[in-house]
Amino acid sequence: MTIEMETTSIKYTVIKNSDQYKEYCTQLENLLSEPENDQVQDEIDLLTLLIEKYEEDRNTFQEIDPISLLRSFMEESKLKAKDLTTILGISKGYVSDILNYKKGLSKEVIRKLSGYFKVRQEAFNRPYKLF
């Protein structure tokens, strides 16, 4: 008995470099704005899995405190503190306190940061010293 299998091209593969990672993050963002159906949801699930796997394999977040991580993301994205007020919906004073280790990150801020920078919430939801 011979089983014939339909051949299809693979749309997504395991992420091998940062360019592919960025491309998949952009693709995921685009899919999230599309009307939901089973095929779109399958793509979202697959991309999420591939992105999380890449992040997990290269996770240096454990070695860096959440504020240093935030500052590096800001630098990489060319964001200023005032941009965070809009992104996070918080005051300039609160952003300043966060960036200067005077106040911790709230659950809502952590959720918004992880969504904006496309990383797991755990990256920002770790203890660090306040001054």
Phi and psi in degrees as a GROMACS rama.xvg file:
@    title "Ramachandran Plot"
@    xaxis  label "Phi"
@    yaxis  label "Psi"
@TYPE xy
-107.236  131.968  THR-2
-104.046  123.222  ILE-3
-95.6534  131.545  GLU-4
-113.485  140.871  MET-5
-74.3453  130.834  GLU-6
-94.7752  131.804  THR-7
-131.526  152.095  THR-8
-81.1124  148.572  SER-9
-84.1661  123.606  ILE-10
-81.7392  -35.8885  LYS-11
-128.092  145.996  TYR-12
-129.192  173.452  THR-13
-59.0588  136.213  VAL-14
-72.7055  128.676  ILE-15
-110.986  -15.9342  LYS-16
-155.028  171.374  ASN-17
-67.3068  -31.5437  SER-18
-64.956  -44.3814  ASP-19
-64.6353  -39.0773  GLN-20
-59.0164  -49.3488  TYR-21
-62.0568  -40.6818  LYS-22
-61.4455  -44.687  GLU-23
-67.3801  -36.7791  TYR-24
-62.8502  -42.1823  CYS-25
-64.571  -43.3727  THR-26
-61.3331  -42.2332  GLN-27
-62.4742  -43.7943  LEU-28
-59.784  -42.6316  GLU-29
-63.8772  -42.081  ASN-30
-64.4564  -35.4701  LEU-31
-66.8325  -18.9831  LEU-32
-95.2642  -2.46257  SER-33
-85.1612  156.655  GLU-34
-59.7357  140.983  PRO-35
-80.1583  133.238  GLU-36
-148.913  175.135  ASN-37
-60.9564  -41.3054  ASP-38
-66.3452  -44.3407  GLN-39
-62.5627  -43.3728  VAL-40
-63.3547  -38.4874  GLN-41
-62.5006  -41.8637  ASP-42
-64.6812  -42.9071  GLU-43
-59.6711  -46.6791  ILE-44
-61.4166  -43.9793  ASP-45
-66.8206  -46.463  LEU-46
-62.1245  -41.013  LEU-47
-60.0424  -44.6641  THR-48
-61.7248  -45.6853  LEU-49
-65.3321  -41.448  LEU-50
-66.4336  -44.6868  ILE-51
-62.5937  -39.3129  GLU-52
-62.9176  -44.7858  LYS-53
-61.2575  -46.5514  TYR-54
-62.9889  -41.2854  GLU-55
-63.9147  -43.5605  GLU-56
-66.5094  -29.2353  ASP-57
-111.289  21.5365  ARG-58
-69.7202  100.349  ASN-59
-101.295  3.98768  THR-60
-59.7979  -30.316  PHE-61
-62.1314  -25.8927  GLN-62
-91.1615  -7.82575  GLU-63
-123.813  138.191  ILE-64
-72.8544  157.095  ASP-65
-56.9392  -32.8763  PRO-66
-75.4182  -39.6568  ILE-67
-62.7207  -39.43  SER-68
-61.9633  -46.9589  LEU-69
-59.2005  -44.9715  LEU-70
-61.6762  -39.0888  ARG-71
-68.3211  -39.0511  SER-72
-63.5776  -40.3482  PHE-73
-62.5393  -44.5567  MET-74
-63.1694  -46.2176  GLU-75
-60.5075  -38.0243  GLU-76
-92.1041  2.02068  SER-77
55.779  44.8693  LYS-78
-99.7571  146.676  LEU-79
-106.605  166.37  LYS-80
-55.285  -39.3298  ALA-81
-63.9777  -28.7297  LYS-82
-65.4209  -33.7662  ASP-83
-66.1414  -30.3828  LEU-84
-60.6276  -39.9531  THR-85
-73.1587  -46.928  THR-86
-60.9965  -42.8723  ILE-87
-96.2137  -13.8634  LEU-88
67.0452  38.4239  GLY-89
-127.778  167.566  ILE-90
-73.6107  160.266  SER-91
-60.4242  -38.212  LYS-92
-62.5734  -42.1574  GLY-93
-66.567  -41.1163  TYR-94
-60.6226  -45.1224  VAL-95
-60.3813  -45.1053  SER-96
-61.197  -39.9941  ASP-97
-63.4268  -51.8672  ILE-98
-66.8297  -20.5804  LEU-99
-104.23  18.0821  ASN-100
60.275  31.3004  TYR-101
-98.5156  -25.1027  LYS-102
-135.186  148.233  LYS-103
-81.7661  170.5  GLY-104
-85.1939  128.388  LEU-105
-76.0964  164.628  SER-106
-58.8301  -40.8265  LYS-107
-64.4257  -42.7489  GLU-108
-65.1901  -42.3566  VAL-109
-59.6692  -45.0631  ILE-110
-60.543  -45.1177  ARG-111
-68.0233  -40.4116  LYS-112
-63.3704  -45.3943  LEU-113
-65.2261  -36.8918  SER-114
-67.6243  -43.5955  GLY-115
-66.5419  -45.5767  TYR-116
-91.8983  0.308426  PHE-117
57.3032  51.5963  LYS-118
-130.208  163.428  VAL-119
-65.4964  148.99  ARG-120
-60.108  -28.9988  GLN-121
-58.4931  -26.4549  GLU-122
-60.9649  -35.6423  ALA-123
-101.515  -14.9899  PHE-124
-97.9431  60.5257  ASN-125
-134.216  150.079  ARG-126
-66.2332  145.823  PRO-127
-152.676  161.487  TYR-128
-81.7036  132.316  LYS-129
-98.4837  150.793  LEU-130
